[in-house]
Amino acid sequence: MRPFFQLCLAVSLLLLSGTACSKREKQARPDPADAADTAKILRLGNGSEPQDLDPHIVTGVTEHNIICALIEGLVAEDPETLDPVPGVATRWELSADGRVYTFHFREEARWSNGDPVTAHDFVFSYKRMLTPALGAPYAYMLYLLENGEAYNKGTLDDFEPVGVQAIDDRTLKITLAAPTPYFLAVLNHYSWFPVHPPTILQHGTIDQRSTGWTRPESHIGNGPYVLASWEPDQKITVTRNPMYWDRATVKIDEIHFHPIGDHATEERTFRSGKLHVTSTIPIDRIAHYRDNQPDLLRLDPYLGTYYYIFNVQRKPLDDPRVRRALSMAIDRATIVERVTKAGEDPAYHFTPPGTAGYQTDARISDELGEARKLLADAGYPAGEGFPSLKLLYNTSDAHERIAQVIQQMWKKALGIEIQLENMEWKVYLDATQRGTYDIARAGWIGDYVDPNSFLDMWVTGGGNNRANWSNADYDRLIREASTTLDPTQRFKTFSEAETILMKESPIMPIYSYRSKSLVDPSVQGWNPTILDHHPYKHLDLK
């Protein structure tokens, strides 16, 4: 480990300063259910104010948490394993060649206004998702469909040849471009969720964004809950959907999503009994809960990577030597041991180790001497002449602390000065989507349990490729892996692609996530899952 002793000591003192526990904190927490009278109201911390609730234009976990209460796809998730189980479709068949799925809809599936959910609704929704003018960031997820990519990229004008067809109102035929073993799991991502066509068209055209259809007075969904109210920066309330086909399973009457971005405020809100579950835990409070209230603490495996993005369109970050030098110069072990302190693992490649059995030889080196040589070869010996760059992060005390530590690591190891800049979630998303940043904090949680969920986002022109990076060999390898059925060869091809990704370093992996939350014992059915999904209809309050 490199001698970051003074830095680590400063960080340790900073964190220790917040660990004292008052007598009041040791008392029993008020029960959040006490304020709910006879109604069962689940109160969840949800990090940030959502960008939108349109499943076809959002990209964040914050939005996912709410959308999954309001909309259901062809399949749903088992509450313990997250394996695909019947949703709108009660059953399905797969052709012998592995390319054609036929889904049979349940007759009782209804939109919240009483309209039947039909196969035609899904055809409309997939057409909307792939319509180029909508600019859906996740449009590439539907490239699994035959001709889906061609339609989205404008080389095919007619949607008819795209691999989705309504055989009748309750039968949907999906034809894939190639056999896809993980396809059913992909269907639980909100990019594959349906929208209510009459509502979309009542508020605009199929390819219009932000038309107001997601406001409480307009929203129509088909999930276990309906959108009751949206108080910006306060809470979003969803209530039971009386039209939901499986409404008898739903036990909780309301869910309140609270966008509390400040982690210390969220933890105090939990202690006061006003939250059942937090979105995270302040770093300096983990030790307290480990030692004093372990029954409230959840530190679970989480399929995700915390990383920084380099805008490769901006100098000097257009030089891969500079990007590699920056990535090689940080001490990841110090960050997870002294800063995050929740059992995270240092990340030397992008895909979390063991994702669906995938292992890779790809690795970013941590040789400081090599990092300094690369920076010198790029024209900046000992950081001389290196321009002033900004490191952008969305508002969060944890992101700020990590950024401060990395800022000091870069200064000490490479002699360069980086400025820090924080923005609220929506503004941060806009800046990274438009490419108006130098370096930006990011996190990626797997959309499904497969390395493709991590590696396909960096293909040229990908909706979530906010580094604006492009490499033809990488694109080719990802296409090959996506159509390879032999798992050994498939993983080998992914590993070759990830080796290119680490060599070019448009991103800087920092650590593999663990989900961190406080959960009140009254919450029943909050199972640890690798994607941190908790299907709401299976939850209860004791």
C-alpha positions in Angstrom: 0.0 0.0 0.0 1.3 3.5 -0.8 2.2 5.9 2.0 -0.9 7.9 2.2 -0.5 8.0 6.0 -1.2 11.7 6.5 -4.2 11.6 4.2 -5.6 8.5 5.9 -5.1 10.0 9.3 -7.0 13.1 8.4 -9.8 11.0 6.9 -10.0 8.8 10.0 -10.1 11.8 12.3 -12.9 13.3 10.2 -14.9 10.1 10.3 -14.3 9.5 14.0 -15.6 13.0 14.9 -19.1 11.9 14.1 -19.3 8.5 15.8 -20.2 9.6 19.3 -23.6 8.3 20.4 -25.8 10.2 22.7 -28.0 8.5 25.4 -31.0 9.6 23.4 -29.8 7.7 20.3 -29.6 4.5 22.3 -33.2 4.6 23.2 -35.7 2.5 21.3 -36.8 4.1 18.0 -40.4 5.2 17.6 -42.4 2.9 15.5 -43.2 4.6 12.1 -46.4 2.6 12.0 -47.7 4.3 15.1 -48.5 7.4 13.0 -50.3 5.5 10.4 -53.4 4.7 12.4 -55.0 1.6 10.8 -53.4 2.2 7.3 -50.2 0.4 6.5 -47.9 3.1 5.2 -44.3 2.2 4.2 -41.9 5.2 4.3 -38.8 4.8 2.2 -35.7 7.1 1.9 -35.1 7.4 -1.9 -32.0 9.5 -2.2 -32.7 12.2 -4.7 -35.7 13.9 -6.4 -36.5 11.8 -9.4 -35.7 13.2 -12.9 -39.0 11.9 -14.2 -41.3 8.8 -13.9 -41.4 8.0 -17.6 -39.8 4.5 -17.9 -38.6 5.2 -21.4 -36.5 8.3 -20.6 -35.0 7.8 -17.1 -31.8 6.0 -16.2 -31.5 6.0 -12.3 -32.1 3.8 -9.4 -34.1 6.7 -7.8 -36.6 6.5 -10.6 -36.6 2.7 -10.8 -37.7 2.5 -7.2 -40.9 4.4 -7.9 -41.6 3.1 -11.4 -41.6 -0.5 -10.3 -44.5 0.3 -7.9 -46.5 1.8 -10.8 -45.9 -0.4 -13.8 -45.5 -4.1 -14.4 -43.9 -5.8 -17.4 -44.4 -9.1 -19.1 -42.7 -10.8 -16.2 -42.2 -9.9 -12.5 -39.6 -10.9 -10.0 -39.5 -13.6 -7.3 -39.1 -11.6 -4.0 -36.1 -13.8 -2.9 -34.2 -14.9 -6.0 -35.4 -12.2 -8.5 -36.0 -15.0 -11.0 -38.6 -14.1 -13.6 -42.1 -15.1 -12.7 -45.4 -14.4 -14.4 -46.4 -10.7 -14.6 -48.8 -9.4 -17.3 -48.0 -12.6 -19.1 -49.3 -15.7 -17.3 -47.2 -18.1 -19.4 -44.8 -18.1 -22.5 -43.2 -20.5 -25.0 -39.8 -20.4 -26.6 -39.1 -21.7 -30.1 -36.5 -24.4 -30.6 -34.0 -22.0 -32.1 -34.1 -19.8 -29.0 -35.2 -16.7 -30.9 -39.0 -16.5 -30.7 -41.0 -16.0 -27.5 -44.7 -16.1 -27.4 -46.3 -14.5 -24.4 -49.9 -15.1 -23.3 -51.6 -12.3 -21.3 -53.8 -12.8 -18.3 -57.3 -11.7 -19.0 -57.5 -9.8 -15.7 -54.5 -7.6 -16.4 -55.9 -4.0 -16.3 -54.6 -0.4 -16.5 -55.5 1.7 -13.5 -58.3 3.3 -15.4 -59.9 -0.1 -16.1 -58.7 -0.6 -19.7 -57.4 -4.1 -20.5 -53.6 -4.4 -20.9 -53.1 -5.7 -24.4 -50.3 -7.0 -26.6 -50.9 -3.9 -28.8 -49.9 -1.7 -25.8 -46.5 -3.4 -25.7 -46.0 -3.0 -29.5 -46.7 0.7 -29.1 -44.4 0.9 -26.1 -41.5 -0.8 -27.8 -42.0 1.4 -30.9 -41.9 4.4 -28.7 -38.8 3.3 -26.9 -37.0 2.7 -30.3 -38.3 5.9 -32.0 -35.1 7.9 -32.7 -36.7 11.3 -31.9 -37.5 10.2 -28.3 -33.8 9.8 -27.6 -34.3 7.1 -25.1 -31.0 6.5 -23.2 -31.8 2.8 -22.9 -33.0 2.3 -26.4 -30.0 -0.1 -26.9 -31.6 -2.5 -24.5 -34.2 -3.2 -27.2 -31.6 -4.0 -29.8 -32.2 -7.5 -28.7 -35.2 -7.4 -30.9 -34.8 -8.3 -34.6 -34.3 -5.1 -36.5 -34.5 -3.1 -33.3 -31.1 -1.4 -33.8 -31.8 -0.6 -37.4 -35.1 1.1 -36.6 -33.6 3.1 -33.7 -30.6 4.3 -35.8 -32.9 5.3 -38.7 -31.7 2.8 -41.3 -35.1 1.2 -41.2 -38.1 3.5 -41.5 -40.9 0.9 -41.2 -41.5 -0.5 -37.7 -43.3 -3.6 -39.1 -40.1 -5.7 -39.5 -39.1 -5.1 -35.9 -39.4 -8.3 -33.9 -42.5 -7.6 -31.9 -46.0 -8.5 -33.1 -49.5 -8.6 -31.5 -51.0 -11.8 -32.6 -54.2 -10.8 -30.9 -55.1 -8.7 -27.8 -53.7 -11.3 -25.4 -50.8 -12.8 -27.4 -47.5 -11.1 -28.0 -44.8 -12.6 -30.3 -41.2 -11.4 -29.7 -38.5 -12.3 -32.2 -34.9 -11.8 -31.1 -32.0 -10.9 -33.3 -30.1 -13.9 -31.7 -30.8 -16.3 -28.9 -30.4 -14.5 -25.6 -30.2 -16.7 -22.5 -30.9 -13.8 -20.1 -33.8 -12.3 -22.0 -36.5 -13.0 -19.4 -34.4 -11.3 -16.8 -34.0 -8.3 -19.1 -37.7 -7.9 -19.3 -37.8 -6.7 -15.6 -35.9 -3.6 -16.6 -38.2 -0.6 -16.9 -37.0 0.1 -20.5 -39.2 -2.9 -21.4 -42.2 -1.7 -19.4 -45.4 -0.7 -21.2 -47.0 2.7 -21.2 -50.7 3.4 -21.7 -51.0 4.5 -25.4 -54.1 6.7 -25.1 -52.5 8.6 -22.2 -49.3 9.2 -24.1 -51.1 10.4 -27.2 -53.5 12.5 -25.2 -50.6 14.6 -23.9 -48.5 14.7 -27.1 -47.0 12.5 -29.8 -45.3 9.1 -29.4 -41.8 10.7 -29.4 -42.4 13.7 -27.1 -40.7 13.9 -23.8 -41.9 15.6 -20.6 -45.5 16.1 -21.7 -47.0 15.9 -18.3 -48.5 12.4 -18.5 -46.5 11.4 -15.4 -48.3 13.9 -13.2 -50.5 12.3 -10.5 -53.7 13.6 -12.2 -52.7 12.1 -15.5 -50.7 9.0 -14.8 -52.1 5.6 -15.8 -50.1 2.5 -14.8 -50.7 -1.2 -14.5 -48.7 -2.0 -11.4 -49.7 -2.8 -7.8 -49.8 1.0 -6.9 -51.1 4.2 -8.5 -49.4 7.6 -8.3 -51.4 9.6 -5.7 -49.3 12.7 -5.2 -45.9 14.3 -6.0 -44.7 17.0 -3.7 -41.3 18.1 -5.2 -38.4 17.6 -2.8 -40.8 16.3 -0.2 -42.3 13.0 -1.1 -44.0 10.9 -3.7 -47.0 8.9 -2.5 -48.4 5.8 -4.2 -51.5 4.0 -3.1 -53.0 0.6 -3.8 -54.2 0.1 -7.3 -57.7 -1.5 -7.1 -57.5 -2.6 -10.7 -54.3 -4.6 -10.3 -54.7 -8.3 -11.2 -52.9 -9.5 -8.1 -54.3 -6.9 -5.7 -55.1 -9.6 -3.1 -51.4 -10.1 -2.5 -50.7 -6.4 -1.9 -50.6 -5.8 1.9 -49.2 -2.3 2.3 -51.8 0.5 1.6 -49.4 3.3 0.8 -45.7 3.9 0.1 -44.1 7.3 0.6 -40.8 7.9 -1.2 -38.8 10.6 0.5 -36.0 12.3 -1.6 -33.5 13.0 1.2 -30.2 13.6 -0.5 -28.3 14.4 2.7 -27.3 11.1 4.3 -27.0 12.5 7.8 -30.5 14.0 7.6 -31.9 10.7 6.3 -30.3 8.8 9.2 -31.7 11.3 11.7 -35.2 10.9 10.1 -34.9 7.2 10.5 -33.9 7.5 14.2 -36.9 9.8 14.8 -39.2 7.0 13.5 -40.3 8.8 10.3 -38.7 6.3 7.9 -38.8 2.5 7.7 -35.9 2.1 5.3 -33.0 4.4 4.3 -31.4 4.6 0.9 -28.0 4.5 2.5 -26.0 5.1 5.7 -23.7 7.9 6.6 -20.1 6.6 6.5 -19.4 7.7 10.0 -22.4 5.9 11.4 -21.8 2.4 10.1 -19.5 1.5 13.1 -22.2 2.6 15.6 -24.9 0.4 14.1 -22.5 -2.5 13.8 -21.6 -2.3 17.5 -24.9 -1.1 19.0 -27.9 -1.9 16.8 -26.9 -4.6 14.3 -30.5 -5.6 13.9 -31.2 -2.4 12.0 -28.1 -2.5 9.8 -28.1 -4.1 6.3 -24.8 -4.4 4.4 -25.5 -6.8 1.5 -23.8 -7.8 -1.8 -24.9 -5.4 -4.6 -24.2 -5.9 -8.3 -22.7 -2.5 -9.0 -19.5 -0.5 -9.5 -18.7 3.0 -8.3 -16.5 4.8 -10.9 -15.5 8.1 -12.5 -16.1 9.0 -16.2 -13.6 10.8 -18.3 -15.0 13.0 -21.1 -12.8 11.8 -23.9 -13.9 14.7 -26.1 -12.0 17.2 -23.9 -8.3 17.8 -23.8 -6.2 16.4 -22.2 -8.6 13.6 -21.4 -8.7 12.7 -25.1 -5.3 11.0 -24.5 -5.6 7.5 -23.1 -2.2 7.9 -21.4 -3.6 10.7 -19.3 -6.8 8.7 -18.4 -4.7 5.6 -17.5 -2.4 7.7 -15.4 -5.3 9.2 -13.4 -6.8 5.8 -12.9 -3.5 4.1 -11.8 -2.6 6.9 -9.4 -5.5 6.3 -6.9 -5.2 4.0 -3.9 -8.5 2.0 -4.0 -7.6 0.0 -0.9 -7.3 3.1 1.1 -10.7 4.4 -0.2 -12.6 1.3 0.8 -10.8 0.8 4.1 -10.6 4.4 5.3 -13.5 6.1 3.6 -16.4 3.9 2.6 -15.8 1.3 5.3 -18.8 -1.0 4.5 -16.9 -4.0 3.2 -16.6 -2.8 -0.4 -14.0 -4.4 -2.6 -11.5 -2.2 -4.6 -12.4 -2.4 -8.3 -9.6 -2.8 -10.9 -12.0 -3.5 -13.7 -15.6 -2.5 -14.5 -17.7 -5.7 -14.2 -18.1 -6.8 -10.6 -16.2 -10.1 -9.9 -18.3 -13.2 -10.3 -21.2 -11.7 -12.2 -23.1 -14.8 -13.3 -19.8 -16.7 -13.0 -17.9 -14.3 -15.2 -14.2 -13.7 -14.3 -11.8 -11.5 -16.3 -8.1 -11.0 -16.6 -8.7 -7.3 -17.5 -7.2 -5.1 -14.8 -6.0 -1.5 -14.4 -2.6 -1.4 -12.8 -1.9 0.5 -9.6 1.8 1.0 -10.3 2.5 4.6 -9.3 5.8 4.8 -11.2 4.1 3.7 -14.4 1.3 6.3 -13.9 3.9 9.1 -13.6 5.7 7.9 -16.7 2.4 7.8 -18.7 1.6 11.4 -17.6 5.2 12.5 -18.5 4.9 10.8 -21.9 1.7 12.7 -22.5 3.6 16.0 -22.0 3.0 16.6 -18.3 6.1 15.6 -16.3 5.3 15.7 -12.6 2.0 17.4 -13.5 3.8 20.4 -15.1 1.5 22.3 -17.4 -1.5 20.1 -16.7 -4.7 22.2 -17.2 -7.2 22.8 -14.5 -10.0 20.3 -14.7 -13.2 19.9 -12.7 -14.5 16.8 -11.0 -18.3 16.8 -10.9 -20.4 14.8 -8.4 -24.0 14.9 -7.5 -24.8 16.3 -4.0 -23.9 13.7 -1.4 -21.6 13.8 1.6 -20.2 10.4 0.7 -19.5 11.4 -2.9 -17.9 14.6 -1.6 -15.6 12.7 0.8 -14.5 10.3 -1.9 -13.9 13.2 -4.3 -11.8 15.1 -1.7 -9.6 12.0 -1.0 -9.1 11.3 -4.8 -8.3 15.0 -5.3 -5.5 14.8 -2.7 -4.3 11.5 -4.2 -3.9 13.0 -7.6 -2.1 16.0 -6.2 0.3 13.9 -4.1 1.0 11.2 -6.7 0.9 13.2 -10.0 1.3 16.8 -9.0 -2.0 18.0 -10.6 -4.8 20.2 -9.2 -8.4 19.2 -9.7 -11.3 21.4 -8.7 -14.5 19.8 -7.2 -18.0 20.7 -8.3 -21.2 19.4 -6.9 -24.7 19.6 -8.5 -28.2 18.4 -7.5 -29.2 15.2 -9.2 -31.3 16.5 -12.1 -28.7 19.2 -13.0 -25.9 16.6 -12.7 -27.7 14.2 -15.0 -28.3 16.9 -17.6 -24.6 17.9 -17.5 -23.3 14.3 -17.9 -25.9 13.6 -20.7 -24.9 16.7 -22.6 -21.2 16.1 -22.0 -20.6 19.5 -20.3 -18.1 18.1 -17.8 -14.5 17.0 -17.5 -14.5 14.2 -15.0 -17.7 13.0 -13.3 -18.7 10.6 -10.5 -20.9 7.7 -11.6 -22.3 4.5 -10.4 -23.7 1.6 -12.3 -26.0 -1.1 -10.9 -26.6 -4.2 -13.1 -29.9 -4.1 -14.9 -29.8 -7.9 -14.9 -27.3 -10.5 -13.6 -24.9 -10.8 -16.6 -21.7 -9.1 -17.7 -23.5 -7.7 -20.8 -25.4 -5.5 -18.4 -22.1 -3.7 -17.6 -20.1 -3.9 -20.9 -22.7 -3.2 -23.5 -23.2 0.4 -22.2 -19.8 1.4 -23.6 -20.5 0.6 -27.3 -20.2 3.5 -29.7 -23.2 5.8 -29.4 -24.7 3.9 -26.4 -27.3 5.9 -24.6 -25.5 5.6 -21.3 -22.0 6.0 -22.8 -21.5 9.4 -21.3 -17.7 9.2 -21.8 -18.4 9.6 -25.5 -15.8 6.9 -26.1 -15.7 4.7 -29.2 -13.6 1.7 -30.2 -14.5 -0.5 -33.2 -12.8 -3.6 -31.8 -14.7 -3.2 -28.6 -18.0 -2.9 -30.4 -17.2 -6.0 -32.5 -16.4 -8.1 -29.4 -19.5 -7.0 -27.6 -21.6 -7.9 -30.6 -19.9 -11.3 -30.8 -20.4 -12.0 -27.1 -24.1 -11.1 -27.3 -24.7 -13.7 -30.0 -22.5 -16.5 -28.6 -24.3 -19.3 -26.9 -21.3 -21.2 -25.5 -20.8 -19.6 -22.0 -17.0 -20.3 -21.9 -16.4 -18.6 -25.3 -18.9 -15.9 -24.4 -17.1 -14.9 -21.2 -13.7 -15.1 -23.0 -15.0 -12.6 -25.6 -16.4 -10.3 -22.9 -13.0 -10.4 -21.2 -11.2 -9.4 -24.4 -13.5 -6.5 -24.6 -13.0 -5.5 -21.0 -9.3 -5.6 -21.5 -9.6 -3.0 -24.2 -11.9 -0.9 -21.9 -9.3 -0.9 -19.2 -6.4 -0.1 -21.6 -8.3 2.8 -23.1 -9.7 3.8 -19.7 -12.6 6.1 -20.6 -13.8 5.2 -17.1 -12.0 4.8 -13.7 -13.5 2.0 -11.6 -13.1 2.6 -7.9 -14.9 0.0 -5.9 -17.6 -2.7 -6.1 -20.7 -1.7 -4.3 -22.4 -3.1 -1.2 -26.0 -2.0 -0.5 -26.1 0.0 2.8 -29.3 0.7 4.5 -31.1 0.8 7.8 -34.3 -1.3 7.9 -36.8 -1.1 10.7 -37.7 -4.6 12.1 -41.4 -4.0 11.4 -40.7 -4.3 7.6 -41.4 -7.9 6.5 -40.1 -9.4 3.3 -37.2 -7.0 2.7 -34.9 -9.7 1.4 -31.3 -9.2 0.5 -31.0 -9.4 -3.3 -28.1 -8.9 -5.6 -29.8 -6.0 -7.4 -31.4 -4.5 -4.2 -34.8 -5.0 -5.7 -37.7 -5.6 -3.2 -41.0 -6.3 -5.1 -43.5 -4.2 -3.2 -46.5 -6.4 -3.4 -44.7 -9.0 -1.3 -43.8 -6.6 1.6 -45.7 -6.2 4.8 -45.5 -4.1 8.0 -45.7 -6.0 11.3 
